[in-house]
């Protein structure tokens, strides 16, 4: 975590914990200011705005999507065992691969083919073939758009995560969630616009960089939601400190903050910190309510697998994600733990276990959004930073075999928000090693995603010094219209 992030968190905790004040008067004043600004009309994304906020704004054209939930499978799910059937590999199972392989770890590499040990079958009217390991996702096959030709071309976890989350393999850039909230703000003024729901195991590879605002104003960084209660620390003041004295004190602090900022115009970190205090005031009730899944019916809780030990934790976070976008949050990302899908060894036992954790909750999210009328305006993304190779890694017996990294052709799926339903798009070669038809690079995906949110990927920019920065950053991107509903 950077010094600035630590300082921001410490300031917020000091404000909420040390002062521990009731915040009704400040919250009311801030909300009135927001409502006044909203009444003046929505704003277009600005290359060099004088001030930054999270008020809702319109894009460059009419949007299809208003919110996004990204189910981030860190480590690289094996596409050829889950989403991309390769029956021809059965002929070569255990034999030498008849071609060239791009290995990441040559020391443990093998040239022997590992055909998928799991069966595939067609699902729904669309007939999409999916693995027996994801029976619940298969149940919503008619609602998902499966992309089998993803490509980043950088075989390390960190660089490929950066490519898919922030557009380039280099660090220090804003993530997709930061770009969307910078461009469009949020319908929710009492919750953060961008929220990261972390796994109880470990942070994903790259840690806090996964929800970084980069060089965008700090207001647009993701807010971390803890995996255990309390999900946001120090949110509520002690009861004995609540009352009129605290209200007046916070009102006074607000005046001091505004006076301090007026003497230092253009200091974006200071502005973002002040607004985070104001947002924290409003969050005291809104955040607790949004994350209280006990308010959901028992039927909904069962839908997400909250009654089963294997799916309870992940299902809870998926349900929280739905509750957040339902309340106007723009972007939510739900993470699995560090290297959860990085199956270099023991894939025959590890992959089913990983699928068991996420399959039912992931499908439930799609089904739940659909029945609530939210799927048409909410993009659901499911995938990681890479797939796996068709050959054995760690060739030390059937129980210990695994697969190495593969970023030259892999799968992910999206649903809702204007993506076509029941589509399997693109293909890899007969071994699933390289994308060969309708290749979708990470920057093509980003251009398409921005388009669905009503944003032109070439026009959405931030003036950093003398350079106009964009998510695409000059790469030869295209909007993949074949992925979109008519």
C-alpha positions as CSV (number, residue, x, y, z in Angstrom):
1,X,0.0,0.0,0.0
2,X,1.4,3.4,-0.9
3,X,2.1,6.1,1.6
4,X,-0.7,8.3,0.2
5,X,-3.2,5.4,0.5
6,X,-2.1,4.7,4.1
7,X,-2.4,8.4,4.9
8,X,-5.9,8.6,3.4
9,X,-7.1,5.5,5.3
10,X,-5.5,6.8,8.5
11,X,-7.2,10.2,8.1
12,X,-10.6,8.5,7.5
13,X,-10.1,6.2,10.6
14,X,-9.0,9.2,12.7
15,X,-12.1,11.1,11.6
16,X,-14.5,8.3,12.3
17,X,-12.8,6.5,15.2
18,X,-10.9,9.2,17.1
19,X,-13.5,11.9,16.7
20,X,-16.3,9.3,16.5
21,X,-18.9,12.0,15.9
22,X,-22.5,12.0,14.8
23,X,-22.6,13.4,11.3
24,X,-26.2,14.4,10.6
25,X,-25.7,18.1,10.0
26,X,-22.6,17.7,7.8
27,X,-24.3,14.9,5.9
28,X,-27.4,17.1,5.3
29,X,-25.3,20.1,4.1
30,X,-23.3,17.9,1.8
31,X,-26.3,16.2,0.4
32,X,-28.0,19.6,-0.3
33,X,-24.9,20.6,-2.2
34,X,-25.0,17.5,-4.3
35,X,-28.7,17.9,-5.1
36,X,-28.1,21.5,-6.1
37,X,-25.3,20.4,-8.5
38,X,-27.5,17.6,-9.9
39,X,-30.3,20.0,-10.6
40,X,-28.1,22.0,-12.8
41,X,-28.0,19.1,-15.3
42,X,-25.7,16.2,-16.1
43,X,-22.2,16.9,-17.3
44,X,-20.2,15.3,-20.1
45,X,-16.8,13.7,-19.2
46,X,-14.3,16.6,-19.1
47,X,-10.7,16.4,-20.2
48,X,-9.6,18.9,-17.5
49,X,-12.4,19.6,-15.0
50,X,-11.7,22.1,-12.3
51,X,-13.3,20.0,-9.6
52,X,-14.0,16.3,-9.2
53,X,-17.0,14.6,-7.7
54,X,-19.1,11.4,-8.0
55,X,-22.3,13.0,-9.3
56,X,-23.9,11.0,-12.1
57,X,-22.9,12.3,-15.6
58,X,-23.9,11.3,-19.1
59,X,-21.4,9.9,-21.6
60,X,-20.8,10.5,-25.3
61,X,-23.9,8.6,-26.5
62,X,-26.8,6.7,-25.1
63,X,-25.6,3.9,-22.8
64,X,-26.8,0.3,-22.6
65,X,-25.0,-0.4,-19.3
66,X,-25.2,1.6,-16.1
67,X,-23.3,-0.6,-13.7
68,X,-20.8,-3.5,-13.7
69,X,-19.9,-6.4,-11.4
70,X,-16.6,-8.1,-12.2
71,X,-16.1,-11.6,-10.8
72,X,-12.3,-11.7,-10.9
73,X,-10.9,-15.2,-10.9
74,X,-7.3,-14.5,-10.0
75,X,-4.7,-17.0,-11.2
76,X,-6.0,-18.1,-14.6
77,X,-8.9,-20.6,-14.8
78,X,-8.2,-23.5,-17.3
79,X,-10.4,-22.6,-20.3
80,X,-9.9,-26.0,-21.9
81,X,-11.3,-27.7,-18.9
82,X,-14.2,-25.3,-18.4
83,X,-15.3,-23.3,-21.4
84,X,-13.4,-24.4,-24.6
85,X,-13.9,-28.1,-25.4
86,X,-11.1,-29.7,-27.5
87,X,-12.1,-33.3,-28.4
88,X,-9.2,-33.7,-30.7
89,X,-6.8,-33.6,-27.7
90,X,-8.1,-37.0,-26.7
91,X,-6.1,-38.5,-29.5
92,X,-2.9,-37.0,-28.2
93,X,-3.5,-37.5,-24.5
94,X,-0.1,-38.3,-23.0
95,X,1.7,-38.0,-26.3
96,X,4.1,-35.3,-27.6
97,X,2.4,-32.0,-28.5
98,X,2.7,-31.7,-32.4
99,X,3.8,-28.1,-32.5
100,X,5.5,-25.3,-30.6
101,X,4.5,-24.3,-27.1
102,X,5.1,-20.9,-25.4
103,X,6.1,-22.0,-21.9
104,X,6.2,-19.7,-18.9
105,X,8.1,-22.1,-16.6
106,X,10.5,-24.1,-18.7
107,X,12.0,-25.8,-15.7
108,X,8.7,-27.7,-15.0
109,X,7.6,-27.9,-18.6
110,X,6.5,-31.1,-20.4
111,X,5.6,-31.5,-24.0
112,X,3.1,-34.2,-23.3
113,X,-0.6,-33.3,-24.0
114,X,-3.1,-33.3,-21.1
115,X,-6.6,-33.8,-22.5
116,X,-9.3,-32.6,-20.3
117,X,-10.5,-35.3,-17.9
118,X,-14.0,-33.7,-17.6
119,X,-16.9,-34.0,-20.0
120,X,-18.6,-31.2,-21.9
121,X,-22.1,-31.0,-23.2
122,X,-24.4,-28.5,-24.9
123,X,-26.7,-26.3,-22.9
124,X,-29.8,-24.3,-23.6
125,X,-31.2,-23.3,-27.0
126,X,-27.9,-21.7,-27.8
127,X,-26.2,-25.1,-27.5
128,X,-23.1,-23.7,-25.9
129,X,-20.7,-26.5,-24.8
130,X,-19.6,-26.2,-21.2
131,X,-17.8,-28.4,-18.7
132,X,-19.5,-30.6,-16.1
133,X,-17.4,-28.6,-13.5
134,X,-19.7,-25.6,-14.0
135,X,-23.3,-27.0,-14.0
136,X,-24.8,-23.8,-12.5
137,X,-23.1,-21.5,-15.0
138,X,-24.3,-23.9,-17.7
139,X,-27.8,-23.3,-16.4
140,X,-27.6,-19.6,-17.4
141,X,-25.8,-20.3,-20.7
142,X,-28.7,-18.6,-22.6
143,X,-27.9,-15.4,-20.8
144,X,-24.1,-15.2,-21.1
145,X,-21.7,-14.2,-23.9
146,X,-18.8,-16.5,-23.9
147,X,-15.6,-15.2,-25.4
148,X,-13.2,-18.0,-26.3
149,X,-10.6,-15.9,-28.1
150,X,-9.2,-13.6,-25.4
151,X,-5.6,-12.6,-25.8
152,X,-3.1,-10.4,-23.8
153,X,0.1,-12.1,-24.9
154,X,2.0,-11.5,-21.6
155,X,2.4,-14.7,-19.6
156,X,3.1,-13.4,-16.2
157,X,0.2,-12.9,-13.7
158,X,1.0,-9.2,-12.9
159,X,1.4,-7.9,-16.4
160,X,-1.7,-9.7,-17.7
161,X,-3.7,-8.5,-14.7
162,X,-2.6,-5.0,-15.5
163,X,-3.5,-5.4,-19.1
164,X,-7.1,-6.6,-18.3
165,X,-7.7,-4.2,-15.4
166,X,-5.9,-1.1,-16.5
167,X,-5.1,-1.3,-20.2
168,X,-1.4,-1.7,-20.2
169,X,1.1,-4.1,-18.7
170,X,2.9,-1.3,-16.8
171,X,2.0,-0.3,-13.3
172,X,0.6,2.9,-11.9
173,X,-2.4,3.2,-14.3
174,X,-6.1,3.6,-13.3
175,X,-8.3,0.5,-13.4
176,X,-11.4,0.2,-15.5
177,X,-13.5,0.9,-12.3
178,X,-11.7,4.2,-11.8
179,X,-12.2,5.2,-15.5
180,X,-15.9,4.5,-15.3
181,X,-16.4,6.4,-12.1
182,X,-14.3,9.3,-13.4
183,X,-16.3,9.5,-16.5
184,X,-19.8,8.8,-15.2
185,X,-19.9,9.3,-11.5
186,X,-22.4,7.3,-9.6
187,X,-26.2,7.2,-8.9
188,X,-25.4,6.4,-5.3
189,X,-24.4,9.5,-3.3
190,X,-24.3,7.7,0.0
191,X,-22.0,4.8,-1.0
192,X,-18.7,4.7,-2.8
193,X,-19.0,4.6,-6.6
194,X,-16.3,1.8,-6.9
195,X,-16.1,-1.0,-4.4
196,X,-13.7,-4.0,-4.1
197,X,-14.9,-7.1,-2.2
198,X,-11.8,-9.0,-1.2
199,X,-11.5,-12.7,-0.4
200,X,-10.9,-13.8,3.2
201,X,-7.9,-15.9,2.1
202,X,-5.4,-13.4,0.7
203,X,-5.3,-10.3,-1.5
204,X,-4.9,-11.1,-5.2
205,X,-1.6,-10.7,-7.0
206,X,-0.7,-7.0,-7.2
207,X,-2.6,-6.3,-4.0
208,X,-4.2,-2.8,-3.8
209,X,-3.0,-2.1,-7.4
210,X,-6.1,-4.1,-8.5
211,X,-8.4,-1.2,-7.5
212,X,-6.0,1.7,-7.9
213,X,-7.0,5.1,-9.3
214,X,-3.4,5.5,-10.7
215,X,-2.9,9.1,-11.7
216,X,-6.7,9.9,-11.7
217,X,-7.8,11.9,-8.7
218,X,-7.9,9.8,-5.5
219,X,-11.6,10.1,-5.4
220,X,-11.9,7.4,-8.0
221,X,-9.9,4.7,-6.3
222,X,-11.8,1.6,-5.2
223,X,-13.1,1.3,-1.6
224,X,-12.1,-2.0,0.0
225,X,-14.9,-4.0,1.6
226,X,-13.6,-6.6,4.0
227,X,-14.5,-10.3,3.8
228,X,-15.6,-10.4,7.4
229,X,-17.7,-8.2,9.7
230,X,-17.3,-5.4,10.2
231,X,-16.8,-5.0,6.4
232,X,-15.9,-1.4,6.8
233,X,-13.9,-0.6,9.9
234,X,-14.8,2.3,12.3
235,X,-17.9,3.3,10.4
236,X,-20.1,3.9,13.4
237,X,-19.3,6.2,16.3
238,X,-19.8,5.0,19.9
239,X,-23.4,5.6,21.1
240,X,-22.3,7.7,24.0
241,X,-20.6,10.3,21.7
242,X,-23.6,10.9,19.5
243,X,-25.7,14.1,19.9
244,X,-25.9,17.8,19.1
245,X,-22.4,18.6,20.3
246,X,-20.9,16.2,17.8
247,X,-23.2,17.6,15.0
248,X,-22.0,21.1,15.7
249,X,-18.4,20.0,15.9
250,X,-18.6,18.3,12.5
251,X,-20.2,21.3,11.0
252,X,-17.4,23.4,12.3
253,X,-14.8,20.9,10.9
254,X,-16.5,21.0,7.5
255,X,-16.1,24.8,7.5
256,X,-12.4,24.5,8.4
257,X,-11.9,21.9,5.6
258,X,-13.5,24.1,3.0
259,X,-11.5,27.2,4.1
260,X,-8.3,25.1,4.0
261,X,-9.1,23.8,0.5
262,X,-10.1,27.3,-0.7
263,X,-6.6,28.4,0.1
264,X,-5.1,25.5,-1.8
265,X,-7.1,25.2,-5.1
266,X,-6.3,22.3,-7.4
267,X,-4.9,20.0,-4.7
268,X,-6.8,17.0,-5.8
269,X,-5.7,14.7,-3.0
270,X,-6.9,17.2,-0.5
271,X,-10.2,17.6,-2.3
272,X,-10.7,13.8,-2.5
273,X,-9.9,13.4,1.2
274,X,-12.4,16.1,2.2
275,X,-15.1,14.4,0.1
276,X,-14.2,11.0,1.5
277,X,-15.1,12.4,5.0
278,X,-18.4,13.7,3.6
279,X,-19.1,10.4,2.0
280,X,-18.3,8.6,5.2
281,X,-20.9,10.6,7.0
282,X,-23.6,9.4,4.6
283,X,-22.3,5.9,4.6
284,X,-23.0,5.2,8.2
285,X,-26.5,4.1,7.6
286,X,-26.4,3.3,3.8
287,X,-23.4,1.0,3.9
288,X,-24.6,-1.0,6.9
289,X,-28.0,-1.5,5.2
290,X,-26.6,-2.4,1.8
291,X,-24.3,-5.1,3.2
292,X,-26.9,-6.7,5.5
293,X,-27.8,-9.8,3.6
294,X,-30.0,-11.0,6.4
295,X,-32.6,-8.6,4.9
296,X,-32.9,-11.0,1.9
297,X,-35.4,-13.8,1.8
298,X,-34.3,-17.4,2.7
299,X,-35.0,-18.3,-1.0
300,X,-32.6,-15.7,-2.3
301,X,-29.9,-16.7,0.3
302,X,-30.3,-20.4,-0.9
303,X,-30.0,-19.3,-4.5
304,X,-26.6,-17.9,-3.8
305,X,-25.5,-21.0,-1.8
306,X,-25.4,-19.3,1.5
307,X,-26.8,-22.4,3.1
308,X,-23.8,-24.5,2.0
309,X,-20.4,-24.3,3.5
310,X,-18.5,-24.5,0.2
311,X,-20.4,-21.5,-1.3
312,X,-21.5,-19.5,1.7
313,X,-18.7,-16.9,1.8
314,X,-18.5,-16.3,-2.0
315,X,-22.2,-16.4,-2.3
316,X,-22.5,-13.7,0.4
317,X,-20.2,-11.4,-1.5
318,X,-22.0,-11.9,-4.8
319,X,-25.3,-11.1,-3.1
320,X,-23.7,-7.9,-1.5
321,X,-22.5,-7.0,-5.0
322,X,-26.1,-7.2,-6.3
323,X,-27.4,-5.1,-3.4
324,X,-24.7,-2.5,-4.1
325,X,-25.5,-2.0,-7.8
326,X,-29.2,-2.1,-6.9
327,X,-28.5,1.0,-4.8
328,X,-26.7,2.8,-7.5
329,X,-23.0,1.8,-7.1
330,X,-21.3,2.0,-10.5
331,X,-18.6,-0.6,-10.3
332,X,-18.1,-3.6,-8.0
333,X,-15.3,-6.2,-8.3
334,X,-15.5,-9.5,-6.4
335,X,-12.1,-11.1,-6.0
336,X,-10.9,-14.6,-5.4
337,X,-7.7,-15.0,-3.3
338,X,-4.1,-15.0,-4.5
339,X,-3.4,-17.6,-7.1
340,X,-6.7,-19.4,-6.4
341,X,-6.9,-20.6,-10.1
342,X,-3.1,-21.0,-10.7
343,X,-3.1,-24.7,-11.0
344,X,0.5,-25.6,-11.9
345,X,0.0,-28.9,-10.1
346,X,-2.8,-31.2,-8.8
347,X,-5.3,-29.6,-11.2
348,X,-7.4,-32.8,-11.1
349,X,-8.4,-32.1,-7.5
350,X,-7.8,-28.3,-7.2
351,X,-9.9,-27.2,-10.2
352,X,-13.1,-28.9,-9.1
353,X,-12.7,-27.3,-5.6
354,X,-12.2,-23.8,-7.1
355,X,-15.3,-24.3,-9.3
356,X,-17.4,-25.5,-6.4
357,X,-16.7,-22.2,-4.6
358,X,-17.8,-19.9,-7.3
359,X,-20.1,-21.8,-9.8
360,X,-23.4,-21.5,-7.9
361,X,-23.0,-17.9,-6.7
362,X,-21.9,-16.7,-10.1
363,X,-24.9,-18.2,-11.8
364,X,-27.2,-17.0,-9.1
365,X,-26.0,-13.4,-9.6
366,X,-26.9,-13.5,-13.3
367,X,-30.3,-15.1,-12.6
368,X,-31.1,-12.8,-9.7
369,X,-30.2,-9.6,-11.7
370,X,-32.4,-10.9,-14.5
371,X,-35.5,-11.6,-12.5
372,X,-35.1,-8.2,-10.9
373,X,-34.9,-6.4,-14.2
374,X,-31.4,-5.3,-13.6
375,X,-29.4,-7.5,-16.0
376,X,-30.2,-5.4,-19.1
377,X,-28.4,-2.5,-17.5
378,X,-25.7,-4.3,-15.5
379,X,-22.6,-6.0,-17.0
380,X,-21.5,-9.1,-15.2
381,X,-17.9,-10.2,-16.0
382,X,-16.4,-13.6,-15.1
383,X,-12.8,-14.4,-15.8
384,X,-9.1,-14.1,-14.8
385,X,-6.0,-12.8,-16.4
386,X,-5.1,-15.9,-18.4
387,X,-6.0,-19.6,-19.2
388,X,-3.8,-22.7,-19.1
389,X,-1.6,-24.6,-21.6
390,X,-2.7,-27.9,-23.2
391,X,0.4,-29.8,-22.0
392,X,1.4,-31.2,-18.7
393,X,3.3,-29.2,-16.1
394,X,4.8,-31.0,-13.2
395,X,4.9,-34.4,-14.8
396,X,5.1,-36.4,-11.6
397,X,2.1,-38.7,-11.8
398,X,-1.5,-38.3,-12.6
399,X,-2.5,-36.8,-9.3
400,X,0.2,-34.1,-9.4
401,X,-0.1,-32.9,-13.0
402,X,-1.0,-29.3,-13.7
403,X,-1.0,-26.7,-16.5
404,X,1.2,-23.7,-17.1
405,X,0.1,-20.1,-18.0
406,X,-1.5,-19.3,-21.3
407,X,-2.3,-15.7,-22.3
408,X,-2.3,-16.4,-26.1
409,X,-5.8,-17.8,-26.1
410,X,-8.2,-18.1,-23.2
411,X,-11.9,-17.7,-22.2
412,X,-14.0,-15.4,-20.2
413,X,-17.7,-14.6,-20.2
414,X,-19.9,-11.5,-19.8
415,X,-23.6,-11.1,-19.4
416,X,-26.1,-8.2,-19.5
417,X,-25.6,-4.6,-20.2
418,X,-26.0,-4.9,-23.9
419,X,-23.8,-8.0,-24.5
420,X,-25.4,-10.7,-26.7
421,X,-27.1,-13.6,-24.9
422,X,-26.3,-17.2,-25.7
423,X,-23.3,-16.5,-27.8
424,X,-20.0,-18.4,-28.0
425,X,-17.6,-16.1,-29.8
426,X,-14.2,-16.7,-31.3
427,X,-12.1,-19.8,-31.1
428,X,-8.6,-21.1,-30.3
429,X,-6.7,-23.7,-32.2
430,X,-7.5,-27.4,-31.8
431,X,-5.4,-27.6,-28.6
432,X,-6.7,-24.3,-27.1
433,X,-3.2,-22.8,-27.1
434,X,-3.7,-19.7,-29.3
435,X,-6.7,-17.6,-30.3
436,X,-7.1,-18.0,-34.1
437,X,-10.6,-16.7,-35.0
438,X,-12.2,-13.4,-34.0
439,X,-9.3,-12.6,-31.6
440,X,-10.4,-10.2,-28.8
441,X,-7.4,-8.4,-27.3
442,X,-7.8,-6.8,-23.9
443,X,-8.0,-3.3,-25.5
444,X,-10.8,-4.5,-27.8
445,X,-12.7,-5.7,-24.7
446,X,-12.1,-2.3,-23.0
447,X,-13.3,-0.4,-26.1
448,X,-16.4,-2.5,-26.3
449,X,-17.1,-2.1,-22.6
450,X,-16.8,1.6,-22.7
451,X,-19.0,1.7,-25.7
452,X,-21.8,-0.1,-23.8
453,X,-21.5,2.5,-21.0
454,X,-22.0,5.3,-23.6
455,X,-18.3,6.3,-23.8
456,X,-16.1,6.7,-26.9
457,X,-12.8,5.1,-26.0
458,X,-10.9,7.7,-28.0
459,X,-12.6,10.7,-26.4
460,X,-12.6,9.6,-22.8
461,X,-9.4,11.1,-21.6
462,X,-7.6,12.8,-18.6
463,X,-5.2,15.6,-19.1
464,X,-2.1,14.7,-17.1
465,X,0.4,17.5,-17.5
466,X,0.5,18.0,-21.3
467,X,-0.5,14.5,-22.2
468,X,-4.1,13.2,-22.7
469,X,-4.2,9.8,-21.0
470,X,-6.8,7.2,-22.0
471,X,-7.6,3.6,-21.0
472,X,-6.7,2.3,-24.4
473,X,-3.5,4.4,-24.6
474,X,-3.2,4.4,-28.4
475,X,-3.5,0.7,-28.9
476,X,-5.2,-0.5,-32.1
477,X,-8.5,-1.1,-30.4
478,X,-11.9,-1.8,-32.0
479,X,-15.5,-2.1,-30.6
480,X,-16.4,-5.7,-31.2
481,X,-19.9,-5.2,-32.5
482,X,-20.4,-8.9,-32.9
483,X,-20.5,-9.2,-29.1
484,X,-23.4,-6.7,-28.8
485,X,-27.1,-7.1,-28.9
486,X,-28.8,-5.6,-32.0
